[in-house]
Amino acid sequence: MPAPLDFKATPYAYHQEINLEIVTLTNLGVGLGRVDGWVVMVPYALPGETIRARVFRNRANYSEADLVEVLKPSPARRAPECPLFGECGGCQYQHLAYEEQLAWKQRQVREVLARLAGLPEADVRPTHPSPRVYHYRAKLTPHYEPPRRDGSFPIGFLRTGSRRALLDVPQCPIATEAINAALPAVRADLTARAGIIKRNGSLLLRETRGGVVTEPQAQATAAIGDTVFQFAAGEFFQNNSYILPELVEYVLGEAAAGGARFLLDVYCGVGVFALCGRTKFERCLGVEVNPDSVRRAKLNATLNHAENSDFLTGVAERIFAEAKFPPSETAAVIDPPRAGCDEAFLRQLIAYQPARIIYVSCDPATQARDLKILCAGGYRFLHAQPFDLFPQTRHIESAATLEKMRP
């Protein structure tokens, strides 16, 4: 970080154009530069570039600006694959070379662990790349709204920088080929019914074995190695099936590395870690607060003949009450929603004292917040491994390994 300046920086006038050098990327994938101490955020500008930008909004301590012209491009700048890149808010990095996307995601995990977890020397490993950088997304949920006064009927995603305005997106290059092949017919069917649509909604396209399904309650099937999972198409299941087996193998390897005989899979969903771990551990137990997910997980256990895996519905106030494994021989995998864990859950986890904790998160910021509590509760942070489940976007999956400190 630059040294503090000895004068008060001030914002720019609305629509004023300025030249500046971009020095970093924020966790939202936005370029950041400074002019005379004042921070300016510029989407689609890359570190190392000199650009011309037009200010459109002033905040309390920074300005937001549109990219007008790249005066000196970064060597990492690439032509985006999608003609809507820059208009559609779905992707942030199509203009950035993939190797640089991986490097920035590693850096962002390291920075957030230092800032929020109090781990300035955290061992953050290089980001694990996705086998596919386009056409990897197995689920797509385009949005729609009632026809506009001009007769237009966009079906797509939010425009960049907007909370309401939809952009029509006929094809999506990060969605799988099967989804893009099915999308025109699904869009045409909805457009034919546009006149009776009175409220906002979303479509669903989920690739599964045998094709693409569009009903949220339709059964979807996916495999991770030799483990098969069935789930409702509208339920959560990781969207990048190409890297998912590598993530699961890594997490289970980290869980087993300390010599644990038992696996506790918390926030287990339909049972991914518990069922894939059935050959690595003597017994696996999945815990989930959603009864429907537990029902699905039990069906998946039967489907995979996983006699050493069980699942139960945990009450939030005493989620580990039924976990009968000896803590010193147990590894816990926790994979919470983006909001992370609440403090009451973390206190229960600390009280249970599993030998190892593998914390998988789609938001490194909430992960870092929770790691700080776990480290204060007697756990030692070992390392974090980012995975790029979402190429071309700012999103990062991070798996952090902790072990119980001995007295």
VOGU-3710 file (C-alpha; in Angstrom, 3 decimals, decimal comma):
1> mpapldfkat> 0,000/0,000/0,000  1,317/3,515/-0,748  2,328/5,716/2,160  -0,417/8,058/3,467  -0,449/11,443/1,806  -0,165/14,672/3,805  -2,992/16,442/2,004  -6,693/15,796/1,650  -7,567/14,050/-1,594  -10,742/15,285/-3,284
11> pyayhqeinl> -13,099/13,708/-5,827  -13,465/14,651/-9,472  -16,309/16,455/-11,167  -19,116/14,398/-12,642  -18,209/13,280/-16,204  -14,683/14,636/-15,876  -12,208/12,637/-17,952  -8,877/11,707/-16,388  -5,790/9,694/-17,254  -4,513/7,229/-14,682
21> eivtltnlgv> -2,516/4,063/-14,183  -4,283/0,971/-12,866  -2,329/-0,646/-10,035  -4,504/-3,535/-8,848  -7,789/-5,436/-9,135  -10,420/-5,407/-6,397  -12,188/-8,557/-5,234  -15,033/-7,512/-7,553  -12,689/-7,701/-10,534  -12,580/-3,915/-10,975
31> glgrvdgwvv> -9,409/-2,022/-11,871  -8,169/0,425/-9,230  -5,902/3,429/-9,652  -5,023/6,596/-7,756  -4,575/10,172/-8,886  -3,168/12,603/-6,320  -4,194/10,201/-3,567  -7,795/9,817/-4,730  -8,940/6,277/-5,553  -10,698/5,679/-8,873
41> mvpyalpget> -12,425/2,365/-9,698  -12,647/1,461/-13,397  -14,297/-1,786/-14,556  -12,523/-3,673/-17,364  -9,217/-1,850/-16,802  -6,235/-4,076/-15,980  -3,235/-3,646/-13,679  -0,276/-2,013/-15,420  -2,456/-0,205/-17,948  -2,575/3,509/-18,514
51> irarvfrnra> -6,127/4,480/-19,378  -8,506/7,343/-19,925  -11,655/7,181/-17,798  -14,831/9,225/-17,330  -16,088/9,697/-13,763  -19,778/8,854/-13,311  -20,143/8,608/-9,523  -18,375/9,873/-6,405  -18,415/7,917/-3,158  -17,192/9,006/0,264
61> nyseadlvev> -13,581/8,072/-0,432  -13,362/7,014/-4,082  -14,821/7,647/-7,534  -16,284/5,232/-10,061  -15,476/5,757/-13,722  -16,110/4,220/-17,124  -13,226/3,079/-19,288  -12,981/5,462/-22,260  -9,709/4,386/-23,841  -6,747/2,127/-23,099
71> lkpsparrap> -3,696/4,306/-23,727  -1,120/1,661/-22,776  -2,518/-1,900/-22,732  -1,383/-4,685/-20,442  0,452/-7,584/-22,118  -2,171/-9,780/-20,447  -5,106/-8,105/-22,224  -7,021/-10,473/-24,503  -9,949/-10,167/-26,905  -13,090/-11,453/-25,104
81> ecplfgecgg> -14,921/-14,475/-26,510  -18,367/-13,032/-25,886  -19,709/-10,121/-27,983  -21,679/-8,959/-24,927  -18,669/-8,801/-22,599  -18,662/-5,405/-20,928  -22,452/-5,119/-21,186  -23,455/-8,369/-19,461  -22,648/-8,465/-15,760  -21,949/-12,207/-15,693
91> cqyqhlayee> -18,220/-12,148/-16,498  -15,472/-9,803/-15,343  -12,254/-11,332/-16,755  -12,737/-12,388/-20,376  -10,275/-9,637/-21,365  -7,576/-11,042/-19,022  -5,249/-13,928/-19,962  -6,225/-17,051/-18,076  -2,840/-17,464/-16,381  -3,257/-13,953/-14,974
101> qlawkqrqvr> -6,782/-14,700/-13,778  -5,343/-17,568/-11,752  -2,524/-15,434/-10,353  -4,870/-12,639/-9,286  -7,230/-15,063/-7,570  -4,336/-16,497/-5,572  -3,265/-12,988/-4,619  -6,795/-11,998/-3,590  -7,120/-15,018/-1,291  -3,753/-14,167/0,272
111> evlarlaglp> -4,745/-10,524/0,776  -8,094/-11,320/2,379  -6,526/-13,833/4,766  -4,036/-11,180/5,855  -6,681/-8,489/6,255  -9,603/-10,388/7,785  -8,102/-13,508/9,337  -4,949/-11,918/10,733  -2,740/-14,309/8,734  -0,200/-12,081/6,942
121> eadvrpthps> 2,124/-15,006/6,165  -0,601/-17,430/5,072  0,517/-20,200/2,725  -1,785/-19,766/-0,276  -1,015/-22,197/-3,052  -1,280/-21,363/-6,777  -4,868/-21,428/-8,010  -5,863/-24,812/-9,373  -7,001/-24,218/-12,985  -10,206/-25,438/-14,544
131> prvyhyrakl> -9,793/-28,027/-17,325  -12,220/-25,887/-19,296  -12,128/-22,100/-19,294  -15,253/-21,741/-21,457  -18,330/-23,966/-21,853  -18,008/-25,338/-18,326  -21,191/-24,143/-16,623  -23,799/-26,936/-16,324  -26,599/-24,736/-14,978  -27,935/-21,467/-16,361
141> tphyepprrd> -30,779/-19,323/-14,977  -31,618/-16,518/-17,432  -34,020/-13,897/-16,069  -36,998/-12,218/-17,696  -39,574/-9,538/-16,931  -42,929/-8,483/-18,429  -42,665/-7,017/-21,950  -41,548/-3,408/-22,058  -43,587/-0,560/-23,509  -41,530/-0,662/-26,694
151> gsfpigflrt> -42,434/-4,335/-27,125  -38,985/-5,676/-26,290  -38,744/-8,796/-24,145  -35,160/-9,413/-22,991  -34,227/-12,821/-21,617  -30,804/-12,820/-20,029  -28,817/-11,275/-17,227  -28,339/-7,950/-15,489  -26,410/-5,286/-17,325  -23,050/-4,346/-15,893
161> gsrralldvp> -23,477/-1,868/-13,052  -27,263/-2,290/-12,869  -29,502/-3,911/-10,269  -32,570/-4,030/-12,506  -31,889/-3,579/-16,229  -31,825/-6,868/-18,125  -29,664/-7,490/-21,155  -30,872/-9,964/-23,770  -28,374/-12,864/-23,929  -29,105/-15,344/-26,747
171> qcpiateain> -25,988/-17,461/-26,050  -23,530/-17,733/-23,151  -19,964/-18,897/-23,841  -19,337/-20,072/-20,281  -22,393/-22,366/-20,422  -21,939/-25,866/-21,775  -22,508/-26,613/-25,434  -25,619/-28,626/-24,557  -27,179/-25,692/-22,719  -26,423/-23,298/-25,560
181> aalpavradl> -27,959/-25,778/-28,021  -31,143/-25,965/-25,929  -31,357/-22,239/-25,187  -32,949/-20,998/-28,478  -35,970/-23,289/-28,144  -36,445/-22,453/-24,467  -36,253/-18,735/-25,240  -38,657/-19,071/-28,177  -41,205/-20,900/-26,018  -41,081/-18,183/-23,367
191> taragiikrn> -41,253/-15,382/-25,964  -44,404/-16,955/-27,441  -46,027/-16,548/-24,018  -44,689/-13,046/-23,343  -48,119/-11,453/-23,569  -49,402/-13,260/-20,475  -46,317/-12,678/-18,318  -47,108/-10,232/-15,512  -44,130/-10,602/-13,179  -40,391/-11,166/-13,197
201> gslllretrg> -39,061/-14,710/-13,306  -36,169/-16,977/-14,223  -35,671/-19,889/-16,552  -33,686/-22,982/-15,626  -31,444/-25,017/-17,893  -29,514/-27,823/-16,193  -27,350/-30,247/-18,134  -27,710/-33,778/-16,850  -27,106/-37,252/-18,146  -29,313/-37,618/-21,173
211> gvvtepqaqa> -29,689/-33,951/-22,024  -30,888/-30,639/-20,613  -33,812/-30,322/-18,201  -35,773/-27,134/-17,543  -38,080/-28,022/-14,637  -36,717/-27,268/-11,134  -38,092/-30,542/-9,718  -36,865/-32,691/-12,594  -34,315/-35,289/-11,548  -30,751/-34,469/-12,532
221> taaigdtvfq> -27,865/-36,923/-12,433  -24,152/-36,189/-12,168  -21,071/-38,284/-11,443  -17,879/-37,510/-9,539  -15,522/-40,322/-10,426  -17,444/-43,528/-9,798  -19,914/-41,893/-7,397  -23,313/-41,008/-8,860  -25,560/-38,280/-7,487  -29,230/-37,629/-8,120
231> faageffqnn> -30,802/-34,318/-7,150  -33,546/-31,917/-8,179  -32,414/-29,792/-11,125  -33,172/-26,564/-9,266  -31,196/-27,566/-6,164  -27,629/-26,534/-5,498  -24,965/-28,720/-7,082  -21,608/-27,385/-8,247  -21,884/-26,090/-11,805  -18,398/-26,895/-13,096
241> syilpelvey> -18,330/-30,678/-13,403  -14,929/-30,586/-15,112  -12,982/-29,377/-12,067  -15,307/-30,742/-9,362  -13,651/-34,195/-9,146  -10,280/-32,495/-8,606  -11,686/-30,282/-5,841  -13,325/-33,236/-4,094  -10,179/-35,376/-4,345  -8,081/-32,566/-2,894
251> vlgeaaagga> -10,432/-31,906/0,020  -10,687/-35,588/0,933  -6,923/-35,959/0,648  -6,427/-33,053/3,048  -8,971/-34,537/5,435  -7,220/-37,917/5,435  -3,681/-36,531/5,591  -3,745/-36,208/9,374  -4,576/-39,882/9,841  -8,289/-39,444/10,578
261> rflldvycgv> -10,398/-42,601/10,494  -13,766/-40,821/10,364  -15,194/-38,045/8,195  -17,784/-35,498/9,247  -19,350/-33,684/6,258  -21,152/-30,567/7,526  -23,466/-28,579/5,222  -23,390/-31,833/3,263  -26,165/-31,050/0,771  -26,830/-34,208/-1,264
271> gvfalcgrtk> -23,768/-35,913/0,232  -20,839/-35,109/-2,045  -17,903/-35,322/0,380  -19,347/-38,043/2,606  -20,125/-40,360/-0,313  -16,958/-39,688/-2,276  -15,013/-40,239/0,950  -16,509/-43,647/1,668  -13,408/-45,460/0,365  -10,949/-43,271/2,326
281> ferclgvevn> -12,564/-43,408/5,774  -13,994/-46,138/7,989  -17,225/-44,223/8,424  -18,646/-40,981/7,032  -21,437/-38,874/8,472  -23,150/-36,044/6,625  -24,972/-33,359/8,616  -27,410/-30,910/7,017  -30,159/-28,645/8,355  -32,320/-29,102/5,226
291> pdsvrrakln> -34,422/-32,288/5,555  -34,979/-32,537/1,779  -31,233/-32,542/1,155  -30,762/-35,239/3,798  -33,425/-37,347/2,095  -31,600/-36,979/-1,222  -28,256/-37,799/0,405  -29,661/-41,019/1,867  -31,020/-42,018/-1,531  -27,606/-41,338/-3,041
301> atlnhaensd> -25,985/-43,497/-0,352  -28,285/-46,359/-1,361  -27,603/-45,708/-5,035  -23,843/-46,013/-4,423  -24,036/-48,923/-1,950  -22,333/-46,706/0,623  -22,999/-48,798/3,712  -20,443/-46,864/5,780  -22,036/-43,462/5,088  -24,976/-42,046/6,991
311> fltgvaerif> -26,820/-38,708/7,006  -28,836/-36,841/9,558  -30,730/-33,606/9,919  -28,910/-31,417/12,401  -30,659/-28,794/14,488  -28,648/-25,588/14,274  -28,401/-25,229/18,078  -26,843/-28,687/18,557  -25,607/-29,770/15,164  -22,914/-32,123/16,515
321> aeakfppset> -25,071/-33,805/19,147  -25,431/-36,992/17,089  -21,812/-37,115/15,896  -20,490/-40,107/17,837  -17,058/-40,276/16,209  -14,066/-39,726/18,536  -13,000/-36,140/17,739  -9,264/-36,919/17,831  -9,760/-39,394/14,965  -12,213/-37,276/12,978
331> aavidpprag> -11,768/-34,786/10,160  -14,560/-32,277/9,494  -15,279/-30,851/6,052  -17,442/-27,730/6,177  -18,836/-26,222/2,982  -21,238/-23,449/4,034  -23,221/-21,040/1,828  -21,631/-17,798/0,630  -22,548/-16,044/3,906  -20,269/-18,420/5,797
341> cdeaflrqli> -20,893/-19,888/9,256  -22,596/-18,174/12,139  -20,598/-17,822/15,333  -22,805/-20,241/17,277  -21,995/-23,002/14,792  -18,270/-22,219/14,948  -18,349/-22,405/18,754  -19,977/-25,843/18,519  -17,335/-26,971/16,030  -14,543/-25,752/18,310
351> ayqpariiyv> -16,154/-27,525/21,270  -16,381/-30,772/19,275  -12,616/-30,519/18,552  -12,122/-32,546/15,355  -8,467/-33,252/14,598  -8,661/-31,485/11,231  -11,009/-28,993/9,585  -11,182/-28,450/5,845  -13,166/-25,271/5,203  -14,445/-25,000/1,611
361> scdpatqard> -15,857/-21,617/0,627  -17,094/-19,724/-2,409  -16,384/-16,414/-0,631  -12,822/-15,990/0,686  -13,909/-12,956/2,733  -16,458/-14,827/4,879  -14,075/-17,772/5,022  -11,315/-15,514/6,389  -13,694/-14,045/8,966  -14,557/-17,534/10,202
371> lkilcaggyr> -10,955/-18,764/10,131  -10,036/-16,014/12,568  -12,537/-17,447/15,073  -11,330/-21,010/14,526  -7,685/-20,022/14,943  -8,555/-18,228/18,183  -10,331/-21,413/19,298  -7,290/-23,657/19,232  -6,754/-24,424/15,539  -3,666/-23,791/13,448
381> flhaqpfdlf> -4,015/-22,633/9,850  -1,878/-24,770/7,516  -2,612/-23,590/3,982  -5,292/-22,542/1,513  -5,811/-23,909/-1,976  -7,870/-21,763/-4,388  -9,781/-23,582/-7,148  -11,029/-21,830/-10,258  -14,541/-23,196/-10,516  -15,663/-20,048/-12,356
391> pqtrhiesaa> -13,210/-19,028/-15,115  -13,744/-15,595/-16,692  -15,424/-14,375/-13,494  -14,219/-12,849/-10,227  -15,521/-15,759/-8,167  -13,092/-17,936/-6,222  -13,468/-21,267/-4,430  -11,003/-21,716/-1,585  -10,238/-24,799/0,518  -8,428/-24,011/3,793
401> tlekmrp> -6,851/-26,680/5,985  -6,628/-26,340/9,766  -5,455/-28,755/12,446  -6,121/-28,909/16,156  -3,184/-27,566/18,136  -1,882/-29,913/20,796  -1,669/-28,630/24,382
//
